[in-house]
Amino acid sequence: MNRYFICFLAIGLLVICPLCYAQSGNMAVDGTWKLISIESVDAGGKVIGANEWMGKKPTGLLIYDATAGYMSVQIFRDRRPASTLSLEDRADAFNAYSAYFGTYEVKETKGKEGKEGVVVHHLQGSLIPEEVGAEYWRMFKISGNRLMLTLSIPSMRLTWERVEKGK
């Protein structure tokens, strides 16, 4: 009887430990983050200059919701057109905005307290219809209240700052 209990306990730990590990990895990225910068980086991760995709001072918000397992990101260019727009200006305004949402998971973590690793965005909705159903893999690193997400193609790093509740 004692042998069965030990086997049951061992199997339970084998099942529960990976779940706890995955949740602790998610907890590192969970929260609300505001965009600080977008930079171009080389293959080694060294910054080689500002990325002009969304202008010099883009604005953005990234949310990882641990409760529901969803994420959402919105970024817009620093110089968006005025409110009265021609058809051509509306196309420019569309190109000056990026947004998508879906579920997310932390695939692997390393470093102290899982503050480095890979997070995968599973897109369920996007401003760009072709992105729906895509998976975006992002390398992440957390240092203090900063989250750095590195995209491989094109090679760029987005730096986010954790938003404190009520601020």
Backbone as a printed PyTorch tensor [residue, N CA C, xyz], in Angstrom:
tensor([[[  0.8240,  -1.2060,   0.0000],
         [  0.0000,   0.0000,   0.0000],
         [  0.8660,   1.2660,   0.0000]],

        [[  1.9220,   1.2370,   0.7640],
         [  2.8180,   2.3740,   0.8510],
         [  3.4890,   2.6380,  -0.4960]],

        [[  3.8170,   1.5780,  -1.2490],
         [  4.4440,   1.7050,  -2.5480],
         [  3.5010,   2.4200,  -3.5280]],

        [[  2.1950,   2.1160,  -3.4850],
         [  1.2240,   2.7630,  -4.3660],
         [  1.1180,   4.2550,  -4.0640]],

        [[  1.1630,   4.5890,  -2.8040],
         [  1.0860,   5.9990,  -2.4010],
         [  2.2900,   6.7700,  -2.9370]],

        [[  3.4730,   6.1770,  -2.8380],
         [  4.6920,   6.8350,  -3.3220],
         [  4.6280,   7.0000,  -4.8400]],

        [[  4.1710,   5.9750,  -5.5560],
         [  4.0280,   6.0830,  -7.0170],
         [  3.0220,   7.1640,  -7.3900]],

        [[  1.9010,   7.2050,  -6.6930],
         [  0.8680,   8.2140,  -6.9430],
         [  1.4300,   9.6130,  -6.6930]],

        [[  2.1660,   9.7700,  -5.6040],
         [  2.7600,  11.0560,  -5.2660],
         [  3.7820,  11.4730,  -6.3290]],

        [[  4.6170,  10.5420,  -6.7680],
         [  5.6290,  10.8450,  -7.7780],
         [  4.9810,  11.2670,  -9.0900]],

        [[  3.9350,  10.5620,  -9.5120],
         [  3.2390,  10.9090, -10.7510],
         [  2.5790,  12.2800, -10.6080]],

        [[  1.9820,  12.5370,  -9.4710],
         [  1.3590,  13.8440,  -9.2250],
         [  2.3620,  14.9760,  -9.3300]],

        [[  3.5510,  14.7850,  -8.7640],
         [  4.5850,  15.8180,  -8.8430],
         [  5.0700,  16.0190, -10.2770]],

        [[  5.1830,  14.9410, -11.0300],
         [  5.6030,  15.0490, -12.4250],
         [  4.6050,  15.8410, -13.2600]],

        [[  3.3380,  15.7660, -12.8990],
         [  2.2960,  16.5010, -13.6210],
         [  2.2000,  17.9380, -13.1370]],

        [[  2.2480,  18.1580, -11.8440],
         [  2.0230,  19.4840, -11.2610],
         [  3.2270,  20.4050, -11.4300]],

        [[  4.4480,  19.9090, -11.2720],
         [  5.6320,  20.7720, -11.3350],
         [  5.7680,  21.5200, -12.6550]],

        [[  5.6100,  20.8500, -13.8060],
         [  5.6990,  21.6150, -15.0600],
         [  4.6280,  22.6880, -15.1740]],

        [[  3.4370,  22.4250, -14.6450],
         [  2.3790,  23.4350, -14.6890],
         [  2.7620,  24.6420, -13.8500]],

        [[  3.3120,  24.4160, -12.6850],
         [  3.7400,  25.5150, -11.8180],
         [  4.8700,  26.2990, -12.4700]],

        [[  5.8030,  25.5870, -13.1010],
         [  6.9260,  26.2340, -13.7700],
         [  6.4230,  27.1340, -14.8980]],

        [[  5.5010,  26.6360, -15.6930],
         [  4.9610,  27.4270, -16.8010],
         [  4.2460,  28.6570, -16.2790]],

        [[  3.4850,  28.5040, -15.1990],
         [  2.7710,  29.6500, -14.6520],
         [  3.7450,  30.6910, -14.1050]],

        [[  4.8280,  30.2440, -13.4570],
         [  5.7760,  31.2140, -12.9270],
         [  6.4500,  31.9760, -14.0590]],

        [[  6.6900,  31.3020, -15.2130],
         [  7.2560,  31.9780, -16.3670],
         [  6.3070,  33.0320, -16.9100]],

        [[  5.0200,  32.7080, -16.9880],
         [  4.0300,  33.6750, -17.4480],
         [  3.9810,  34.8760, -16.5210]],

        [[  4.1000,  34.6240, -15.2270],
         [  3.9640,  35.7010, -14.2540],
         [  5.0100,  36.7900, -14.4660]],

        [[  6.1570,  36.4510, -15.0210],
         [  7.1910,  37.4540, -15.2520],
         [  6.7220,  38.5090, -16.2500]],

        [[  5.9930,  38.1050, -17.2940],
         [  5.5540,  39.0660, -18.3120],
         [  4.1670,  39.6380, -18.0240]],

        [[  3.4100,  39.0070, -17.1520],
         [  2.0400,  39.4450, -16.8870],
         [  1.9810,  40.8910, -16.4170]],

        [[  0.9700,  41.6040, -16.9080],
         [  0.7660,  42.9820, -16.4950],
         [  0.5390,  43.8790, -17.6940]],

        [[  0.5950,  45.1700, -17.4410],
         [  0.3970,  46.1890, -18.4650],
         [  1.7040,  46.9370, -18.6490]],

        [[  2.0800,  47.1340, -19.9150],
         [  3.3590,  47.7480, -20.2610],
         [  3.1410,  48.8720, -21.2600]],

        [[  3.8400,  50.0030, -21.0850],
         [  3.7820,  51.0940, -22.0730],
         [  5.0850,  51.1040, -22.8660]],

        [[  4.9720,  51.4490, -24.1400],
         [  6.1130,  51.4320, -25.0430],
         [  7.0810,  52.5680, -24.7300]],

        [[  8.3560,  52.2230, -24.6630],
         [  9.4140,  53.2110, -24.4320],
         [ 10.1750,  53.4860, -25.7290]],

        [[ 10.5360,  52.4140, -26.4550],
         [ 11.3090,  52.6120, -27.6820],
         [ 11.2080,  51.3960, -28.5970]],

        [[ 11.5280,  51.6430, -29.8730],
         [ 11.6810,  50.5800, -30.8690],
         [ 13.0420,  50.8130, -31.5140]],

        [[ 13.9240,  49.8060, -31.4240],
         [ 15.2810,  49.9400, -31.9340],
         [ 15.6070,  48.8000, -32.8930]],

        [[ 16.4490,  49.0780, -33.8850],
         [ 16.9720,  48.0340, -34.7600],
         [ 18.1560,  47.3910, -34.0490]],

        [[ 18.2690,  46.0660, -34.1590],
         [ 19.3580,  45.3450, -33.5150],
         [ 20.0200,  44.3980, -34.5160]],

        [[ 21.2960,  44.0780, -34.2550],
         [ 21.9770,  43.1150, -35.1160],
         [ 21.7020,  41.7000, -34.6160]],

        [[ 22.2840,  40.6960, -35.2720],
         [ 22.0320,  39.2900, -34.9320],
         [ 22.4150,  38.9630, -33.4920]],

        [[ 23.3800,  39.6960, -32.9360],
         [ 23.8010,  39.4660, -31.5550],
         [ 22.9810,  40.2390, -30.5330]],

        [[ 22.0040,  41.0190, -30.9960],
         [ 21.1590,  41.7890, -30.0890],
         [ 21.6810,  43.1760, -29.7750]],

        [[ 22.7850,  43.5880, -30.4150],
         [ 23.3440,  44.9160, -30.1850],
         [ 22.5390,  45.9600, -30.9480]],

        [[ 22.2070,  47.0550, -30.2870],
         [ 21.4360,  48.1330, -30.9140],
         [ 22.2790,  48.7920, -32.0000]],

        [[ 21.7190,  48.8800, -33.2090],
         [ 22.4320,  49.5220, -34.3140],
         [ 21.7550,  50.8160, -34.7500]],

        [[ 20.7050,  51.2140, -34.0600],
         [ 20.0550,  52.4820, -34.3620],
         [ 18.5700,  52.4560, -34.0550]],

        [[ 17.9740,  53.6350, -34.1290],
         [ 16.5270,  53.7470, -33.9200],
         [ 15.8160,  53.1080, -35.0960]],

        [[ 14.6810,  52.5020, -34.8430],
         [ 13.8660,  51.9210, -35.9090],
         [ 12.7710,  52.9220, -36.2260]],

        [[ 12.6790,  53.3320, -37.4720],
         [ 11.7380,  54.3850, -37.8730],
         [ 10.3670,  53.8640, -38.2860]],

        [[ 10.1050,  52.5640, -38.0670],
         [  8.8240,  51.9560, -38.4470],
         [  7.6360,  52.7770, -37.9540]],

        [[  7.6800,  53.2120, -36.7160],
         [  6.5810,  53.9810, -36.1420],
         [  7.0290,  55.3710, -35.6970]],

        [[  8.0700,  55.8910, -36.3210],
         [  8.5540,  57.2210, -35.9870],
         [  9.5470,  57.1930, -34.8420]],

        [[  9.9810,  58.3760, -34.4380],
         [ 11.0120,  58.4810, -33.3940],
         [ 10.4690,  58.2770, -31.9880]],

        [[  9.2200,  58.6320, -31.7500],
         [  8.6310,  58.4860, -30.4190],
         [  7.2470,  57.8540, -30.5170]],

        [[  7.1890,  56.5710, -30.8610],
         [  5.8790,  55.9160, -30.9580],
         [  5.2480,  55.7250, -29.5830]],

        [[  3.9550,  55.5030, -29.5890],
         [  3.2140,  55.2550, -28.3590],
         [  2.5980,  53.8610, -28.4640]],

        [[  2.5770,  53.1420, -27.3530],
         [  1.9880,  51.8140, -27.4020],
         [  1.6430,  51.2770, -26.0310]],

        [[  0.8180,  50.2610, -26.0390],
         [  0.3900,  49.5970, -24.8170],
         [  0.3420,  48.1010, -25.0820]],

        [[  0.9120,  47.3250, -24.1750],
         [  0.9490,  45.8740, -24.2560],
         [  0.3790,  45.3220, -22.9690]],

        [[ -0.5850,  44.4180, -23.0720],
         [ -1.2290,  43.8500, -21.8880],
         [ -1.1600,  42.3320, -21.9560]],

        [[ -0.6260,  41.7220, -20.8970],
         [ -0.6710,  40.2780, -20.7030],
         [ -1.5590,  40.0350, -19.4870]],

        [[ -2.7110,  39.4090, -19.6900],
         [ -3.6750,  39.1560, -18.6120],
         [ -3.5590,  37.7070, -18.1440]],

        [[ -2.9800,  37.5140, -16.9660],
         [ -2.7610,  36.1730, -16.4340],
         [ -4.0660,  35.4470, -16.1410]],

        [[ -5.0810,  36.1660, -15.7250],
         [ -6.3470,  35.5510, -15.3480],
         [ -7.0000,  34.8420, -16.5220]],

        [[ -7.0750,  35.5070, -17.6610],
         [ -7.7620,  34.9420, -18.8220],
         [ -6.8000,  34.3200, -19.8360]],

        [[ -5.4980,  34.6260, -19.7260],
         [ -4.5340,  34.0790, -20.6670],
         [ -4.5060,  34.7980, -22.0110]],

        [[ -4.9750,  36.0450, -22.0190],
         [ -5.0110,  36.8220, -23.2520],
         [ -3.9840,  37.9370, -23.2310]],

        [[ -3.6200,  38.3960, -24.4290],
         [ -2.7300,  39.5330, -24.5790],
         [ -3.3070,  40.4630, -25.6420]],

        [[ -2.8600,  41.7000, -25.5850],
         [ -3.2850,  42.6980, -26.5580],
         [ -2.1630,  43.7130, -26.7080]],

        [[ -1.9290,  44.1560, -27.9360],
         [ -0.9050,  45.1690, -28.1710],
         [ -1.4270,  46.1870, -29.1780]],

        [[ -1.0950,  47.4540, -28.9140],
         [ -1.4400,  48.5480, -29.8220],
         [ -0.2610,  49.5070, -29.8570]],

        [[  0.1320,  49.8800, -31.0630],
         [  1.2370,  50.8290, -31.2430],
         [  0.8250,  51.8170, -32.3270]],

        [[  1.0970,  53.1120, -32.0880],
         [  0.8600,  54.0720, -33.1650],
         [  2.0160,  55.0430, -33.3120]],

        [[  2.1760,  55.4870, -34.5370],
         [  3.2600,  56.3860, -34.9180],
         [  3.1480,  57.7070, -34.1710]],

        [[  4.2790,  58.3250, -33.9550],
         [  4.3120,  59.5850, -33.2050],
         [  3.6960,  60.7520, -33.9530]],

        [[  3.7170,  60.7340, -35.2530],
         [  3.1320,  61.8360, -36.0200],
         [  1.9550,  61.3010, -36.8300]],

        [[  0.8140,  61.1580, -36.1860],
         [ -0.3670,  60.6700, -36.9090],
         [ -1.0770,  61.8510, -37.5520]],

        [[ -1.7310,  61.6270, -38.6810],
         [ -2.4480,  62.7060, -39.3790],
         [ -3.5680,  63.3110, -38.5250]],

        [[ -3.9750,  64.5110, -38.8960],
         [ -5.0490,  65.2170, -38.1920],
         [ -6.3750,  64.4760, -38.3470]],

        [[ -7.4090,  64.9460, -37.6400],
         [ -8.6910,  64.2440, -37.5990],
         [ -9.5110,  64.3560, -38.8880]],

        [[ -9.3530,  65.4270, -39.6630],
         [-10.0850,  65.5310, -40.9330],
         [ -9.1760,  65.0060, -42.0320]],

        [[ -9.5240,  63.8370, -42.5570],
         [ -8.6160,  63.1350, -43.4530],
         [ -9.2090,  62.8800, -44.8260]],

        [[ -8.3680,  63.0290, -45.8290],
         [ -8.7360,  62.6000, -47.1690],
         [ -8.5900,  61.0780, -47.2190]],

        [[ -9.0180,  60.4720, -48.2970],
         [ -8.9040,  59.0260, -48.4510],
         [ -7.4350,  58.5920, -48.3880]],

        [[ -6.5610,  59.3500, -49.0050],
         [ -5.1310,  59.0420, -48.9870],
         [ -4.5670,  59.1700, -47.5650]],

        [[ -4.9970,  60.2160, -46.8470],
         [ -4.5420,  60.4120, -45.4650],
         [ -5.0340,  59.2820, -44.5640]],

        [[ -6.2280,  58.7470, -44.8420],
         [ -6.7510,  57.6280, -44.0490],
         [ -5.8830,  56.3890, -44.2240]],

        [[ -5.3830,  56.1760, -45.4350],
         [ -4.4740,  55.0440, -45.6700],
         [ -3.1890,  55.2280, -44.8750]],

        [[ -2.6800,  56.4590, -44.8320],
         [ -1.4830,  56.7410, -44.0370],
         [ -1.7510,  56.5220, -42.5470]],

        [[ -2.9290,  56.9240, -42.0930],
         [ -3.2920,  56.7300, -40.6860],
         [ -3.3800,  55.2440, -40.3460]],

        [[ -3.9310,  54.4570, -41.2570],
         [ -4.0150,  53.0150, -41.0760],
         [ -2.6090,  52.4170, -40.9370]],

        [[ -1.6910,  52.8420, -41.7930],
         [ -0.3190,  52.3380, -41.7510],
         [  0.4590,  52.8270, -40.5320]],

        [[ -0.0550,  53.8390, -39.8750],
         [  0.6080,  54.3870, -38.6980],
         [  0.0850,  53.7500, -37.4070]],

        [[ -0.6260,  52.6390, -37.5360],
         [ -1.2190,  51.9820, -36.3610],
         [ -1.0530,  50.4820, -36.5080]],

        [[ -0.6880,  49.8270, -35.4400],
         [ -0.5600,  48.3720, -35.4330],
         [ -1.2640,  47.8550, -34.1880]],

        [[ -2.1130,  46.8490, -34.3580],
         [ -2.8470,  46.3130, -33.2090],
         [ -3.2470,  44.8670, -33.4650]],

        [[ -3.1210,  44.0410, -32.4270],
         [ -3.6390,  42.6810, -32.4760],
         [ -3.8730,  42.1640, -31.0670]],

        [[ -4.6310,  41.0580, -30.9690],
         [ -4.9000,  40.4410, -29.6740],
         [ -5.0140,  38.9350, -29.8560]],

        [[ -4.9540,  38.2300, -28.7550],
         [ -5.0970,  36.7730, -28.7710],
         [ -4.6050,  36.1850, -27.4620]],

        [[ -4.3500,  34.8980, -27.4760],
         [ -3.8140,  34.2410, -26.2910],
         [ -2.2870,  34.2920, -26.3520]],

        [[ -1.6640,  33.9410, -25.2370],
         [ -0.2090,  33.9090, -25.2130],
         [  0.2580,  32.8050, -24.2850]],

        [[  1.4960,  32.4120, -24.4880],
         [  2.1200,  31.4420, -23.5910],
         [  3.6110,  31.6950, -23.5540]],

        [[  4.1890,  31.4240, -22.4090],
         [  5.6320,  31.4930, -22.2770],
         [  6.1430,  30.0920, -22.5590]],

        [[  6.9050,  29.9350, -23.6390],
         [  7.3720,  28.6210, -24.0790],
         [  8.5360,  28.1270, -23.2420]],

        [[  9.4640,  28.9950, -22.9550],
         [ 10.6100,  28.5980, -22.1590],
         [ 11.1010,  29.8080, -21.3900]],

        [[ 11.6580,  29.5480, -20.2430],
         [ 12.2270,  30.6280, -19.4500],
         [ 13.6000,  30.2070, -18.9710]],

        [[ 14.3940,  31.2000, -18.7170],
         [ 15.7110,  30.9750, -18.1450],
         [ 16.0820,  32.2090, -17.3590]],

        [[ 17.2130,  32.1650, -16.7560],
         [ 17.6400,  33.3040, -15.9610],
         [ 16.9460,  33.3040, -14.6190]],

        [[ 17.2930,  34.2540, -13.8090],
         [ 16.7500,  34.3600, -12.4600],
         [ 15.2500,  34.6070, -12.5010]],

        [[ 14.5050,  33.7470, -11.8490],
         [ 13.0450,  33.8680, -11.7030],
         [ 12.3180,  33.9240, -13.0500]],

        [[ 12.8510,  33.2660, -14.0590],
         [ 12.1690,  33.2100, -15.3500],
         [ 12.0340,  34.5470, -16.0320]],

        [[ 12.9990,  35.4260, -15.8630],
         [ 12.9040,  36.7630, -16.4330],
         [ 13.5280,  36.8750, -17.8170]],

        [[ 13.7700,  35.7270, -18.4370],
         [ 14.2630,  35.6640, -19.8020],
         [ 13.6330,  34.4660, -20.4680]],

        [[ 13.3660,  34.5600, -21.7540],
         [ 12.8090,  33.4050, -22.4400],
         [ 12.1000,  33.7720, -23.7200]],

        [[ 11.0950,  32.9590, -24.0480],
         [ 10.3290,  33.1350, -25.2780],
         [  8.8490,  33.2010, -24.9310]],

        [[  8.1680,  34.2080, -25.4660],
         [  6.7200,  34.3160, -25.3190],
         [  6.1260,  34.2280, -26.7250]],

        [[  5.0240,  33.4840, -26.8460],
         [  4.3730,  33.2990, -28.1420],
         [  2.9950,  33.9550, -28.1010]],

        [[  2.7390,  34.8110, -29.0830],
         [  1.4280,  35.4510, -29.2380],
         [  0.6510,  34.6520, -30.2860]],

        [[ -0.5220,  34.1450, -29.9180],
         [ -1.4000,  33.4150, -30.8370],
         [ -2.5080,  34.3780, -31.2620]],

        [[ -2.4030,  34.9450, -32.4600],
         [ -3.3080,  36.0090, -32.8890],
         [ -4.7050,  35.4920, -33.2250]],

        [[ -5.6920,  36.1100, -32.5700],
         [ -7.0950,  35.8000, -32.8340],
         [ -7.7950,  36.9410, -33.5520]],

        [[ -7.2160,  38.1340, -33.4550],
         [ -7.7530,  39.3010, -34.1380],
         [ -6.6220,  40.2690, -34.4150]],

        [[ -6.7370,  40.9980, -35.5450],
         [ -5.6830,  41.9270, -35.9150],
         [ -6.2300,  43.0010, -36.8370]],

        [[ -5.6090,  44.1550, -36.8030],
         [ -5.9270,  45.2220, -37.7360],
         [ -5.6660,  44.7540, -39.1700]],

        [[ -4.6840,  43.8660, -39.3250],
         [ -4.3410,  43.2980, -40.6310],
         [ -4.9230,  41.8860, -40.7010]],

        [[ -5.9580,  41.6610, -41.5180],
         [ -6.6620,  40.3730, -41.5490],
         [ -5.7690,  39.1500, -41.7780]],

        [[ -4.7020,  39.2850, -42.5790],
         [ -3.8250,  38.1380, -42.8620],
         [ -3.0940,  37.6450, -41.6160]],

        [[ -3.0100,  38.4630, -40.5810],
         [ -2.3010,  38.0600, -39.3660],
         [ -3.1290,  37.1320, -38.4790]],

        [[ -4.4320,  37.1170, -38.6530],
         [ -5.2980,  36.2790, -37.8140],
         [ -4.8840,  34.8190, -37.9830]],

        [[ -4.6440,  34.1500, -36.8610],
         [ -4.1970,  32.7660, -36.8740],
         [ -2.6900,  32.6100, -36.8120]],

        [[ -1.9590,  33.7070, -36.9380],
         [ -0.4970,  33.6430, -36.9000],
         [  0.0060,  33.4430, -35.4740]],

        [[  1.2340,  32.9770, -35.3630],
         [  1.9370,  32.8850, -34.0850],
         [  3.1660,  33.7790, -34.1870]],

        [[  3.3160,  34.6820, -33.2400],
         [  4.4970,  35.5450, -33.2130],
         [  5.3400,  35.1550, -32.0090]],

        [[  6.5390,  34.6770, -32.2790],
         [  7.4880,  34.2880, -31.2340],
         [  8.3610,  35.4900, -30.9140]],

        [[  8.4700,  35.8060, -29.6390],
         [  9.2600,  36.9470, -29.1890],
         [ 10.2190,  36.4920, -28.0970]],

        [[ 11.4790,  36.8420, -28.2470],
         [ 12.4360,  36.6450, -27.1530],
         [ 12.1380,  37.7610, -26.1530]],

        [[ 12.1200,  37.4220, -24.8620],
         [ 11.9010,  38.4720, -23.8730],
         [ 12.9850,  38.4560, -22.8180]],

        [[ 13.2140,  39.6420, -22.2650],
         [ 14.1310,  39.8080, -21.1400],
         [ 13.5520,  40.9030, -20.2600]],

        [[ 13.5070,  40.6450, -18.9730],
         [ 12.9880,  41.6330, -18.0290],
         [ 14.1300,  42.0930, -17.1420]],

        [[ 14.2800,  43.3990, -17.0470],
         [ 15.3020,  44.0000, -16.1990],
         [ 14.6330,  45.1240, -15.4150]],

        [[ 14.4820,  44.9270, -14.1220],
         [ 13.7740,  45.9090, -13.3000],
         [ 12.3320,  46.0010, -13.7460]],

        [[ 11.8950,  47.2110, -14.1150],
         [ 10.5180,  47.4020, -14.5810],
         [ 10.4410,  47.5030, -16.1030]],

        [[ 11.4710,  47.0090, -16.7960],
         [ 11.5170,  47.0460, -18.2520],
         [ 11.4090,  45.6450, -18.8460]],

        [[ 10.6220,  45.5440, -19.9080],
         [ 10.4600,  44.3170, -20.6750],
         [ 10.9720,  44.5890, -22.0840]],

        [[ 11.9340,  43.7950, -22.5360],
         [ 12.4490,  43.9350, -23.8810],
         [ 12.0040,  42.7360, -24.6990]],

        [[ 11.2790,  43.0050, -25.7880],
         [ 10.8500,  41.9630, -26.7150],
         [ 11.6620,  42.1190, -27.9920]],

        [[ 12.3070,  41.0360, -28.4130],
         [ 13.1160,  41.0750, -29.6300],
         [ 12.4310,  40.2590, -30.7140]],

        [[ 12.2560,  40.8760, -31.8610],
         [ 11.6570,  40.2360, -33.0280],
         [ 12.7980,  39.8790, -33.9670]],

        [[ 12.7490,  38.6910, -34.5380],
         [ 13.8490,  38.2810, -35.4100],
         [ 13.7340,  38.8570, -36.8130]],

        [[ 12.5300,  38.9910, -37.3370],
         [ 12.3590,  39.5280, -38.6910],
         [ 11.2770,  40.6000, -38.6540]],

        [[ 11.5120,  41.8390, -38.9040],
         [ 12.8640,  42.3810, -39.0040],
         [ 13.4960,  42.4250, -37.6220]],

        [[ 14.7960,  42.5330, -37.5720],
         [ 15.5000,  42.5080, -36.2810],
         [ 15.2840,  43.8230, -35.5480]],

        [[ 14.3810,  43.7690, -34.5830],
         [ 14.1490,  44.9620, -33.7780],
         [ 13.7890,  44.5760, -32.3560]],

        [[ 14.0370,  45.5160, -31.4550],
         [ 13.7340,  45.3300, -30.0460],
         [ 12.7680,  46.4190, -29.6090]],

        [[ 11.6820,  45.9750, -28.9700],
         [ 10.7130,  46.9020, -28.4040],
         [ 10.9080,  46.8880, -26.8950]],

        [[ 11.1270,  48.0480, -26.3180],
         [ 11.3120,  48.1570, -24.8780],
         [ 10.0500,  48.7540, -24.2740]],

        [[  9.5460,  48.0540, -23.2580],
         [  8.3060,  48.4330, -22.5810],
         [  8.5970,  48.6730, -21.1180]],

        [[  7.8170,  49.5510, -20.4880],
         [  7.9360,  49.8160, -19.0570],
         [  6.6430,  49.4170, -18.3630]],

        [[  6.7790,  48.6910, -17.2550],
         [  5.6090,  48.2420, -16.5190],
         [  4.7960,  49.4410, -16.0180]],

        [[  3.4900,  49.3690, -16.2050],
         [  2.5910,  50.4250, -15.7400],
         [  2.0760,  50.0280, -14.3720]],

        [[  2.2570,  50.9070, -13.4220],
         [  1.7470,  50.6430, -12.0740],
         [  0.2460,  50.8990, -12.0350]],

        [[ -0.4520,  50.1300, -11.2350],
         [ -1.9000,  50.2430, -11.1310],
         [ -2.2960,  51.6670, -10.7530]],

        [[ -3.2610,  52.2070, -11.4920],
         [ -3.7920,  53.5320, -11.2070],
         [ -2.9550,  54.6770, -11.7560]],

        [[ -1.9050,  54.3830, -12.5220],
         [ -1.0590,  55.4590, -13.0450],
         [ -1.1200,  55.4970, -14.5420]]])
